[in-house]
Amino acid sequence: MKNILKQTIGGAAALFAACGGGIGAASAQESLTIVSWGGVVSEAHRNAFWDPFTQESGIKILDDSFNGELSNIRAQVESGTILWDIAEPEFAEAALGCEEGLFEPLDTTVIDLDDIPAAHVTRCSVTSLLASTVLAYNAAEFEGEAPRSWADFWDVERFPGRRGLNFSVTDTLIVALLADGVAVGEVYEVLGTKEGQDRAFAKLDELRDHIVWWRSGTEQIQGLLSGEYAMASAWNGRVASATKSEGADLGMAWEAGHILTGNQWVVLKGSRHTAAAMEFLAFALRPEHQAEFMKGIDYGVISRKAHELISPERLAVMPGNPAFEDDAVPPNANFWLNNFDTLNERFLAWASK
């Protein structure tokens, strides 16, 4: 299967032009429906992108929320009933949807990508934010020593209590291998083998009786705050937000190894507002708007110039910061594009036992 992250986007402009698109075609009377993740993510998008875009262009933004499921997008495109113009799936789902032809190609005559690292652009998607899944814990549950590694996460004798894990194969198998001693840079190499997959599931077997599954950003934080579990795999932005807005005493062990991931903007194939959607993406990728997004949430962005507009104190807690680079499991959308179905089927079967 072709390498999605290395696809070129040179033909996107011609394809888009053939459909009559272009920045001048966007009507000020139009509206765009953008689906994102709700909560603090959508709030930060609204402040940095949606409202300012409406003020500049006159194009109204209608927002919806989802949990990243590609099945809903696929159903809309295949039926021709497009409810969302722009969606924000995670890397793996964006790569798979691009491969399936569910998204419009990017219009590079409108969108300036010179400031965007090539690894964050495909033929039909561009990274909207960077996040990390980290080892998070409720500091009030621990006196003195706190967990510092995924091996600690698995050690229920030294650190008693239940463990919150994302009901997702893409996170859970990785943290299992980290707990078993696999280095962050070797995770996908190991997980790509039958032996490595067996190793990850065997490690999960050790923790099975202590796992509480969470299925949304809200659930993961509620579990930590309520004491339902003492520690969890969690999204750094949700943890940071709870610490600031609710006064929670939550900690993050970045050095344990964090899974660098993120979301990507895509325009659904068949959208009636493709030109306006491309105009929005161009707007959202401007450095000043990317910087404004980082001021409102603890997720990173991909504009190099945007980082120059952020204080060192803010950058110190951002995913993608060079200080955390050596402890990051890098994104690998192509791995999941090729292995997701098989591993997810095994994961669901394992979790149902």
Buried (B, 14 or more C-beta within 10 A) or exposed (E): EEEBBEBEBEEBBEBBEEEEBBBEBBEEEBEBBBBBBBBBBBBBBBBBBBEBBBEEBEBBBEBEEBEBEBEBBBEBBEEEEBBBBBBBBBBBBBBBBBBBEBBBBBBBBBBEBEBBEEEBBBBBBBBBBBBBBBBBBBEEBBEEEBBBBBBBBBBBEEBEBBBBBBBBBBBBBBBBBBBBEBEBEEBBEBBEEEEBBEBBBEBBEEBEEBBBBBEBBEBBBBBBBEEBBBBBBBBBBBBBBBBEEEEBBBBBBBEBBBBBBBBBBBBBBBBEBBBBBBBBBBBBBBBEBBBBBBEBBBBBBBBEEBBEBBEEEBBEBBBBBEEBEEBBBEBBBBBBBBBBEEBBEBBEEBBEE
